[in-house]
């Protein structure tokens, strides 16, 4: 497909008259003294990375010509040859399953990031730099690099470039390799990172800041001359915020086995969680230990200033937040539940939040 601009204004009368794997004949009017830009879409890059030379020729089309027969030297007007096009690089592909962040939460210091990748179609030569750029808000920790399976020998040039010292404004780990990385060879390594601090509003944070990680190989430590890249397409890790200080308190004498009781759950989220949709929803899911059973309508005390309703699904309770916005700060709720017959071997409770999901979907979401 093709589109064009004339002095920054779209050209409506443009069409493709002829096309092959290596050339395209585009029909459009050209006027002297005006500037033009043409955009081609669905272009397949060359098999081998590098720089390709492009050729541009303009012709005058006689009024009575309905095919490509006017492509003759007598009708030629301008020609530009050997125009150096944009560089293409080898692809670095990060393994979505083997690339992991140990603790995907805000406010976590020195959590471990494990990276697994391979490069194709050509090798990364010795002496180049592998550069890992973290998303906004992360900081990579110096002296935490740990080579894994298949990683090449490295020089003494292994360091962290702080966000303030990179052109992108992102924290970067720079590693110079001494031996080549072969095509399709699986490479693994690990580093430690500090995750971003908890934002005031998670929804706005996710809208304003991309979570993608960039890994490239380059001829220089700044990444100005790349030879391979994952093109910033690794999606990264959805970060979760903390509910802060959480307490679960049963009613007086409320620990008798199989007794129907109430429990008070108190939370203090560190950030606001809200839907950006007009009629959006926020739900909090409470998963009790095995053996407990929430009431079907488990909101024991109404009204509650934070939660509009509670739906019980066995040991799972789904709380609907009033107005689709869970504010930061302290709040509590009293829920109806039947105790387990015995004290569970794993006696821990899990609280999770979900945005813009139906109640039934929240109840079973993994």
PADODO-485047 format. One record per residue: x, y, z of N, C-alpha, C in turn. Coordinates in steps of 0.2 Angstrom, whole numbers, padded with zeros to 4 digits, always signed. Layout:
# residues N
XYZXYZXYZ
...
# end
This chain:
# residues 366
+0004-0006+0000+0000+0000+0000+0004+0006+0000
+0002+0012-0003+0006+0018-0003+0001+0024-0001
+0004+0029+0002+0001+0035+0003+0006+0041+0002
+0004+0047+0001+0008+0052+0000+0006+0059+0003
+0011+0063+0004+0009+0070+0006+0012+0075+0001
+0008+0080+0000+0011+0086-0004+0011+0092+0001
+0017+0095+0003+0018+0100+0007+0013+0099+0014
+0014+0092+0016+0011+0090+0022+0004+0089+0022
+0001+0089+0016-0006+0088+0015-0007+0082+0011
-0012+0078+0013-0013+0071+0010-0015+0072+0003
-0012+0067-0002-0014+0067-0009-0019+0062-0010
-0025+0064-0012-0030+0059-0013-0030+0055-0019
-0027+0058-0025-0027+0054-0031-0020+0051-0032
-0019+0045-0029-0013+0041-0029-0015+0034-0030
-0012+0030-0034-0013+0023-0035-0007+0020-0038
-0007+0013-0037-0002+0009-0039-0004+0006-0046
+0000+0007-0051-0001+0005-0058+0002-0002-0059
+0008-0003-0056+0012-0009-0058+0016-0011-0051
+0017-0017-0050+0021-0019-0044+0024-0026-0045
+0030-0026-0043+0034-0033-0043+0037-0033-0036
+0041-0039-0035+0044-0040-0028+0049-0034-0027
+0052-0031-0032+0057-0026-0031+0056-0019-0034
+0050-0018-0037+0049-0011-0039+0041-0010-0039
+0039-0003-0039+0032-0001-0039+0032+0005-0043
+0027+0005-0047+0025+0011-0051+0019+0014-0048
+0020+0020-0046+0015+0024-0042+0013+0030-0047
+0006+0031-0048+0003+0037-0051+0001+0042-0047
+0004+0048-0047+0002+0054-0043+0005+0060-0047
+0002+0066-0046+0003+0072-0049+0009+0075-0045
+0014+0078-0049+0020+0081-0046+0020+0088-0048
+0021+0093-0044+0021+0100-0046+0028+0103-0044
+0031+0107-0048+0037+0110-0047+0037+0115-0040
+0042+0114-0036+0043+0119-0030+0040+0116-0024
+0036+0111-0025+0033+0108-0019+0036+0102-0016
+0036+0100-0010+0039+0095-0007+0034+0089-0006
+0037+0083-0007+0033+0077-0006+0036+0072-0002
+0031+0068+0001+0034+0062+0005+0029+0056+0003
+0032+0050+0002+0028+0044+0000+0030+0039+0006
+0024+0036+0008+0025+0030+0013+0022+0024+0010
+0027+0019+0010+0025+0012+0008+0024+0008+0014
+0019+0004+0014+0017-0001+0020+0018-0008+0017
+0018-0013+0022+0019-0020+0021+0025-0021+0016
+0030-0018+0018+0036-0019+0014+0040-0025+0018
+0043-0030+0014+0047-0035+0017+0054-0033+0017
+0057-0033+0023+0064-0032+0024+0069-0037+0020
+0075-0035+0018+0079-0040+0015+0081-0046+0020
+0083-0051+0017+0084-0057+0021+0090-0056+0025
+0095-0053+0023+0101-0051+0026+0101-0044+0029
+0103-0043+0035+0103-0036+0038+0108-0032+0035
+0108-0026+0035+0112-0021+0032+0109-0015+0029
+0112-0012+0025+0110-0006+0021+0108-0008+0014
+0103-0006+0011+0101-0007+0004+0101+0000+0001
+0102-0001-0006+0102+0005-0010+0095+0006-0014
+0092+0011-0014+0086+0013-0017+0086+0017-0023
+0082+0016-0028+0082+0020-0034+0075+0023-0035
+0075+0030-0037+0069+0033-0038+0069+0037-0045
+0064+0035-0049+0064+0038-0056+0057+0041-0057
+0056+0047-0060+0050+0050-0061+0049+0051-0069
+0043+0050-0071+0041+0050-0078+0035+0054-0080
+0035+0057-0086+0029+0061-0088+0025+0056-0091
+0018+0055-0089+0014+0051-0092+0009+0054-0097
+0010+0052-0104+0005+0055-0109-0002+0054-0107
-0006+0059-0109-0013+0059-0107-0017+0053-0110
-0014+0050-0116-0018+0045-0119-0015+0038-0117
-0011+0038-0112-0008+0031-0109-0012+0028-0104
-0014+0022-0105-0018+0019-0099-0014+0013-0096
-0008+0012-0098-0004+0006-0095+0003+0009-0094
+0008+0004-0093+0015+0006-0091+0019+0007-0097
+0016+0008-0103+0020+0009-0109+0024+0015-0110
+0022+0020-0106+0026+0026-0106+0032+0026-0102
+0034+0020-0099+0041+0020-0096+0046+0019-0101
+0048+0025-0104+0053+0025-0109+0058+0031-0107
+0064+0030-0110+0069+0036-0108+0066+0043-0110
+0063+0043-0116+0060+0049-0118+0056+0053-0114
+0052+0049-0109+0047+0052-0104+0050+0053-0098
+0057+0051-0097+0060+0051-0090+0061+0058-0088
+0060+0060-0082+0061+0067-0080+0067+0068-0075
+0067+0064-0069+0072+0064-0064+0074+0057-0062
+0080+0056-0059+0082+0050-0057+0087+0051-0051
+0086+0047-0046+0091+0047-0040+0092+0040-0039
+0099+0038-0040+0101+0031-0039+0106+0030-0033
+0106+0024-0031+0111+0023-0025+0109+0027-0019
+0103+0028-0018+0101+0031-0012+0101+0026-0006
+0105+0028-0001+0106+0023+0005+0099+0023+0009
+0096+0018+0010+0090+0017+0014+0092+0016+0021
+0086+0015+0025+0087+0014+0032+0090+0007+0033
+0094+0006+0038+0098+0000+0040+0093-0005+0043
+0094-0011+0041+0090-0017+0044+0095-0021+0049
+0092-0024+0054+0096-0027+0059+0094-0034+0060
+0099-0038+0063+0097-0045+0065+0091-0044+0070
+0087-0049+0071+0082-0049+0076+0084-0053+0082
+0084-0050+0088+0084-0053+0095+0078-0055+0097
+0077-0061+0098+0070-0063+0101+0071-0066+0108
+0067-0062+0113+0067-0064+0120+0062-0069+0121
+0064-0074+0125+0059-0080+0126+0054-0077+0131
+0047-0077+0129+0042-0075+0134+0041-0079+0140
+0043-0085+0140+0042-0090+0146+0048-0090+0150
+0054-0089+0147+0060-0090+0151+0063-0083+0153
+0060-0078+0151+0062-0071+0153+0057-0069+0159
+0060-0069+0165+0056-0068+0171+0058-0063+0176
+0053-0060+0179+0055-0055+0185+0053-0058+0191
+0057-0060+0196+0056-0064+0202+0050-0061+0206
+0050-0054+0207+0045-0051+0211+0042-0045+0207
+0036-0046+0203+0033-0041+0198+0029-0037+0202
+0032-0033+0207+0028-0028+0211+0031-0022+0211
+0028-0016+0212+0031-0010+0213+0035-0010+0220
+0040-0006+0221+0043-0005+0227+0048-0010+0229
+0050-0015+0224+0054-0020+0226+0061-0019+0224
+0066-0019+0229+0073-0018+0227+0077-0025+0226
+0081-0024+0221+0086-0030+0220+0082-0036+0218
+0077-0036+0215+0074-0042+0213+0077-0045+0206
+0077-0051+0205+0081-0054+0200+0077-0054+0193
+0080-0052+0188+0078-0053+0181+0082-0058+0177
+0078-0063+0175+0082-0068+0171+0080-0067+0164
+0085-0067+0159+0084-0066+0152+0086-0071+0148
+0082-0074+0143+0084-0079+0138+0082-0076+0131
+0087-0077+0127+0086-0075+0120+0090-0078+0115
+0088-0077+0108+0092-0080+0103+0092-0074+0097
+0097-0074+0093+0097-0069+0088+0098-0073+0081
+0095-0070+0076+0095-0072+0069+0094-0067+0064
+0096-0067+0058+0098-0073+0055+0106-0073+0055
+0110-0068+0057+0117-0068+0057+0119-0067+0064
+0126-0069+0065+0129-0069+0071+0130-0062+0074
+0131-0062+0080+0134-0055+0083+0142-0056+0084
+0146-0052+0081+0153-0053+0081+0156-0051+0088
+0162-0054+0089+0166-0052+0095+0167-0045+0096
+0168-0042+0102+0169-0035+0103+0163-0031+0103
+0157-0033+0101+0151-0029+0101+0149-0029+0109
+0144-0024+0109+0141-0023+0116+0134-0025+0116
+0132-0029+0121+0125-0031+0122+0122-0026+0127
+0117-0023+0126+0114-0017+0130+0107-0019+0131
+0105-0019+0138+0098-0020+0140+0096-0014+0143
+0090-0011+0140+0087-0005+0142+0081-0007+0146
+0080-0005+0152+0074-0006+0157+0069-0001+0155
+0063-0002+0156+0057+0003+0155+0058+0009+0161
+0054+0014+0159+0054+0020+0164+0053+0018+0171
+0056+0020+0176+0055+0019+0183+0060+0014+0186
+0062+0009+0181+0066+0004+0184+0074+0006+0185
+0077+0004+0189+0085+0005+0189+0088-0002+0190
+0093-0003+0185+0097-0009+0185+0103-0008+0190
+0105-0013+0193+0110-0013+0199+0116-0015+0196
+0121-0011+0197+0128-0013+0195+0131-0019+0199
+0136-0022+0196+0139-0028+0199+0134-0034+0201
+0129-0034+0197+0124-0040+0198+0123-0044+0192
+0127-0043+0187+0127-0047+0180+0129-0054+0182
+0125-0059+0180+0127-0066+0180+0126-0069+0174
+0132-0071+0170+0131-0075+0164+0128-0082+0165
+0123-0084+0160+0120-0090+0161+0122-0095+0155
+0118-0100+0154+0119-0105+0148+0121-0101+0142
+0126-0103+0138+0128-0101+0132+0130-0094+0131
+0131-0090+0137+0133-0083+0136+0141-0083+0134
+0142-0078+0130+0149-0078+0127+0154-0075+0133
+0160-0076+0132+0165-0073+0136+0164-0065+0136
+0166-0062+0142+0165-0055+0142+0171-0051+0144
+0172-0045+0142+0178-0041+0144+0177-0038+0151
+0181-0034+0153+0180-0030+0159+0175-0025+0158
+0173-0023+0152+0168-0018+0151+0161-0021+0153
+0159-0021+0159+0152-0023+0161+0150-0018+0166
+0145-0014+0165+0143-0009+0169+0136-0006+0168
+0133-0003+0173+0126+0000+0172+0127+0008+0170
+0123+0010+0165+0123+0017+0163+0116+0020+0166
+0117+0024+0171+0111+0027+0174+0106+0031+0169
+0100+0031+0171+0095+0034+0166+0097+0041+0164
+0101+0045+0169+0103+0052+0168+0108+0052+0163
+0112+0046+0161+0117+0046+0157+0116+0043+0150
+0110+0041+0149+0108+0038+0142+0104+0043+0138
+0105+0042+0132+0101+0046+0127+0093+0045+0128
+0092+0039+0129+0084+0037+0130+0082+0039+0137
+0086+0041+0141+0083+0042+0148+0081+0036+0152
+0084+0030+0150+0082+0024+0153+0088+0021+0156
+0088+0017+0161+0093+0013+0164+0095+0008+0160
+0102+0007+0159+0104+0002+0154+0110-0002+0157
+0110-0009+0155+0116-0013+0157+0120-0014+0151
+0127-0013+0151+0131-0013+0145+0136-0019+0146
+0136-0023+0142+0141-0029+0142+0144-0030+0136
+0151-0030+0136+0155-0031+0130+0157-0038+0130
+0156-0041+0124+0157-0049+0123+0164-0050+0119
+0167-0055+0121+0173-0056+0118+0173-0062+0113
+0168-0066+0113+0167-0071+0108+0160-0070+0105
+0159-0073+0099+0153-0072+0095+0147-0076+0098
+0141-0073+0096+0135-0076+0097+0132-0079+0091
+0132-0086+0090+0129-0089+0084+0122-0088+0083
+0120-0088+0077+0113-0088+0075+0109-0093+0079
+0103-0092+0081+0098-0096+0085+0101-0100+0091
+0107-0098+0093+0110-0100+0099+0106-0097+0105
+0104-0101+0110+0100-0099+0116+0105-0096+0121
+0104-0090+0123+0109-0086+0127+0104-0084+0134
+0107-0085+0139+0104-0083+0146+0109-0079+0150
+0106-0075+0154+0109-0071+0159+0104-0068+0164
+0107-0065+0169+0103-0062+0175+0106-0056+0177
+0102-0052+0179+0104-0045+0183+0099-0044+0188
+0100-0039+0193+0095-0037+0198+0093-0030+0196
+0087-0029+0198+0084-0022+0197+0080-0020+0203
+0079-0013+0203+0074-0010+0208+0068-0009+0203
+0062-0011+0205+0056-0009+0202+0054-0002+0203
+0049+0001+0199+0047+0008+0200+0044+0008+0207
+0044+0014+0209+0040+0016+0215+0033+0016+0214
+0029+0015+0219+0021+0015+0218+0019+0021+0215
+0015+0022+0210+0012+0028+0207+0006+0030+0211
+0004+0036+0210-0002+0038+0214-0008+0035+0211
-0008+0034+0204-0013+0031+0201-0011+0025+0196
-0012+0019+0197-0009+0014+0193-0012+0014+0186
-0018+0016+0185-0021+0016+0178-0018+0021+0174
-0017+0027+0177-0013+0032+0173-0006+0031+0172
-0003+0027+0177+0004+0025+0176+0005+0020+0170
+0000+0015+0169+0000+0011+0164-0001+0014+0157
-0005+0019+0157-0007+0023+0151-0001+0027+0149
+0003+0030+0153+0008+0035+0152+0015+0032+0151
+0016+0026+0153+0023+0023+0153+0023+0016+0150
+0027+0014+0145+0027+0008+0142+0031+0003+0146
+0029-0003+0146+0033-0008+0150+0038-0012+0146
+0039-0011+0140+0043-0014+0136+0051-0014+0138
+0054-0020+0137+0061-0020+0138+0065-0020+0131
+0070-0017+0130+0074-0017+0124+0081-0020+0125
+0083-0025+0121+0089-0028+0121+0092-0027+0114
+0098-0025+0114+0101-0024+0107+0109-0026+0107
+0112-0027+0102+0119-0028+0101+0121-0022+0097
+0127-0019+0098+0129-0013+0095+0137-0013+0095
+0139-0009+0090+0146-0008+0089+0149-0003+0094
+0145+0000+0097+0147+0005+0102+0143+0004+0109
+0146+0007+0114+0143+0006+0121+0137+0010+0122
+0136+0015+0118+0130+0020+0118+0124+0017+0114
+0125+0012+0110+0119+0009+0106+0118+0013+0100
+0122+0018+0098+0121+0022+0092+0122+0018+0085
+0125+0013+0085+0127+0009+0079+0124+0002+0080
+0118+0000+0081+0116-0006+0082+0117-0011+0076
+0117-0018+0078+0118-0023+0073+0112-0028+0074
+0109-0028+0080+0104-0033+0081+0099-0030+0087
+0093-0031+0087+0088-0028+0092+0082-0032+0092
+0079-0032+0098+0072-0035+0099+0067-0030+0097
+0069-0024+0095+0065-0019+0092+0060-0016+0098
+0061-0017+0104+0057-0015+0110+0051-0018+0110
+0050-0024+0107+0043-0028+0107+0042-0033+0113
+0047-0034+0117+0046-0038+0123+0041-0034+0128
+0035-0037+0129+0030-0033+0133+0032-0032+0140
+0037-0035+0143+0038-0033+0150+0033-0037+0155
+0033-0034+0161+0029-0037+0166+0024-0033+0169
+0018-0035+0170+0013-0031+0173+0015-0030+0181
+0016-0024+0183+0018-0024+0190+0011-0023+0194
+0012-0026+0200+0006-0025+0205+0008-0021+0211
+0003-0017+0213+0004-0013+0219+0002-0017+0225
+0004-0015+0231+0003-0018+0237-0004-0015+0241
-0007-0020+0244-0013-0018+0248-0011-0015+0255
-0004-0014+0255-0002-0011+0261-0002-0016+0267
-0004-0013+0273-0005-0017+0279-0012-0020+0279
-0012-0026+0279-0018-0030+0279-0019-0034+0285
-0025-0034+0288-0027-0038+0294-0034-0041+0292
-0034-0047+0295-0040-0051+0294-0042-0053+0301
-0048-0051+0304-0050-0052+0311-0056-0055+0311
-0057-0061+0315-0064-0064+0315-0067-0061+0321
-0074-0061+0321-0078-0059+0327-0076-0062+0333
-0078-0059+0339-0077-0062+0345-0079-0070+0345
-0075-0074+0348-0077-0081+0348-0078-0084+0341
-0075-0081+0336-0077-0083+0330-0072-0088+0326
-0068-0092+0330-0064-0097+0328-0066-0104+0328
-0072-0105+0330-0075-0112+0331-0075-0115+0324
-0073-0122+0323-0074-0125+0317-0081-0125+0314
-0082-0124+0308-0088-0125+0304-0093-0120+0307
-0091-0115+0310-0096-0110+0313-0097-0104+0308
-0103-0102+0307-0104-0096+0302-0103-0090+0306
-0098-0086+0304-0095-0080+0308-0095-0074+0303
-0092-0069+0305-0090-0063+0301-0083-0062+0302
-0079-0059+0297-0072-0057+0298-0072-0050+0295
-0068-0046+0298-0066-0039+0296-0060-0039+0292
-0060-0037+0286-0054-0037+0282-0052-0029+0282
-0046-0027+0284-0044-0020+0283-0038-0020+0279
-0038-0015+0274-0033-0014+0269-0031-0007+0269
-0025-0005+0266-0023+0002+0266-0018+0002+0259
-0022+0002+0253-0018+0002+0247-0014+0008+0247
-0008+0007+0244-0003+0013+0243-0004+0017+0237
-0009+0015+0233-0011+0019+0227-0018+0018+0225
-0020+0023+0221-0027+0023+0218-0027+0018+0212
-0033+0014+0212-0034+0009+0207-0041+0011+0204
-0041+0013+0198-0048+0015+0195-0048+0013+0188
-0054+0012+0185-0055+0011+0178-0055+0017+0174
-0053+0017+0168-0053+0023+0164-0059+0023+0160
-0063+0018+0160-0069+0018+0156-0075+0022+0160
-0080+0024+0156-0085+0028+0159-0089+0024+0164
-0091+0017+0162-0094+0013+0166-0090+0007+0168
-0084+0008+0169-0079+0003+0171-0080+0001+0178
-0076-0005+0180-0077-0008+0186-0070-0010+0189
-0070-0010+0196-0064-0012+0199-0067-0018+0205
-0064-0023+0205-0066-0029+0209-0060-0031+0213
-0061-0032+0220-0056-0036+0224-0058-0043+0225
-0053-0047+0224-0055-0054+0225-0051-0057+0231
-0055-0060+0236-0052-0062+0242-0052-0070+0242
-0047-0073+0242-0047-0081+0242-0045-0083+0249
-0049-0086+0252-0048-0089+0259-0044-0096+0259
-0042-0098+0264-0039-0105+0264-0044-0111+0263
-0041-0116+0261-0046-0122+0259-0050-0124+0265
-0056-0125+0264-0061-0127+0269-0066-0121+0271
-0064-0115+0270-0068-0109+0272-0073-0108+0266
-0079-0105+0268-0085-0105+0263-0088-0098+0264
-0087-0093+0259-0091-0087+0260-0098-0088+0259
-0102-0083+0262-0109-0083+0261-0110-0080+0253
-0116-0082+0250-0117-0080+0243-0117-0073+0243
-0121-0070+0247-0121-0062+0248-0117-0061+0254
-0110-0060+0253-0106-0060+0259-0104-0053+0262
-0108-0048+0260-0107-0041+0263-0111-0041+0269
-0108-0042+0275-0111-0043+0281-0114-0037+0284
-0111-0031+0283-0113-0025+0286-0114-0020+0280
-0120-0017+0279-0121-0012+0274-0124-0006+0277
-0123+0000+0274-0118+0001+0268-0111+0001+0270
-0107+0000+0265-0099+0001+0266-0097+0006+0261
-0093+0011+0263-0091+0017+0259-0086+0015+0254
-0083+0009+0254-0078+0008+0249-0081+0002+0244
-0085-0003+0247-0087-0008+0243-0095-0008+0242
-0097-0009+0236-0104-0009+0235-0107-0016+0236
-0104-0021+0234-0107-0028+0235-0101-0033+0236
-0104-0039+0238-0099-0045+0239-0103-0051+0237
-0099-0055+0232-0102-0061+0230-0098-0067+0232
-0101-0072+0235-0097-0078+0237-0097-0084+0232
-0091-0086+0231-0090-0092+0227-0086-0097+0230
-0089-0101+0235-0085-0105+0239-0080-0101+0244
-0074-0103+0243-0069-0100+0247-0066-0093+0244
-0070-0091+0238-0068-0085+0235-0073-0080+0236
-0072-0074+0238-0076-0068+0238-0074-0063+0233
-0079-0060+0229-0078-0055+0224-0081-0049+0227
-0077-0043+0228-0080-0037+0231-0080-0032+0225
-0086-0029+0224-0086-0024+0219-0085-0017+0222
-0080-0013+0220-0078-0007+0222-0083-0001+0220
-0086+0003+0224-0090+0008+0223-0087+0013+0218
-0091+0014+0213-0089+0020+0208-0083+0018+0204
-0081+0012+0204-0075+0010+0199-0068+0013+0201
-0068+0014+0208-0061+0018+0210-0060+0016+0217
-0054+0012+0218-0052+0010+0224-0046+0015+0226
-0048+0019+0231-0044+0025+0233-0038+0022+0238
-0032+0025+0238-0027+0024+0242-0029+0026+0249
-0026+0023+0254-0028+0024+0261-0032+0018+0264
-0034+0019+0271-0037+0014+0275-0044+0013+0273
-0046+0007+0273-0053+0005+0272-0054-0002+0275
-0060-0004+0277-0062-0011+0279-0068-0013+0277
-0070-0019+0278-0076-0022+0276-0077-0029+0280
-0083-0030+0282-0085-0036+0286-0089-0041+0281
-0086-0047+0281-0089-0052+0277-0092-0058+0281
-0097-0061+0278-0100-0067+0281-0096-0073+0278
-0094-0078+0283-0091-0084+0280-0092-0089+0285
-0091-0096+0283-0091-0101+0287-0084-0104+0288
-0082-0105+0294-0075-0107+0295-0074-0114+0293
-0068-0116+0292-0066-0123+0290-0067-0128+0295
-0067-0134+0294-0068-0139+0299-0062-0140+0303
-0056-0139+0300-0050-0139+0303-0045-0133+0302
-0040-0132+0306-0036-0126+0304-0032-0129+0298
-0032-0125+0292-0029-0127+0286-0021-0128+0287
-0018-0132+0283-0011-0133+0284-0007-0127+0281
-0010-0124+0276-0008-0117+0273-0014-0112+0275
-0012-0108+0280-0018-0104+0283-0016-0097+0281
-0016-0096+0274-0015-0089+0272-0020-0087+0267
-0022-0080+0267-0027-0077+0263-0024-0073+0257
-0027-0073+0252-0024-0069+0246-0029-0064+0244
-0027-0058+0243-0031-0052+0240-0028-0050+0233
-0032-0049+0229-0030-0047+0222-0036-0042+0219
-0033-0038+0214-0038-0033+0211-0038-0034+0204
-0044-0032+0201-0045-0033+0194-0049-0027+0191
-0047-0025+0185-0050-0019+0182-0054-0021+0176
-0061-0019+0176-0065-0020+0170-0066-0027+0168
-0067-0032+0173-0069-0039+0172-0075-0040+0175
-0079-0044+0172-0086-0046+0175-0085-0050+0181
-0089-0050+0186-0089-0054+0192-0087-0061+0191
-0091-0064+0187-0090-0072+0186-0083-0073+0183
-0080-0069+0179-0073-0070+0176-0068-0068+0182
-0069-0063+0186-0065-0062+0192-0064-0068+0196
-0070-0071+0197-0070-0077+0202-0066-0083+0200
-0065-0084+0193-0061-0090+0191-0054-0088+0188
-0053-0081+0187-0047-0079+0184-0041-0082+0187
-0036-0084+0183-0030-0087+0185-0024-0081+0186
# end
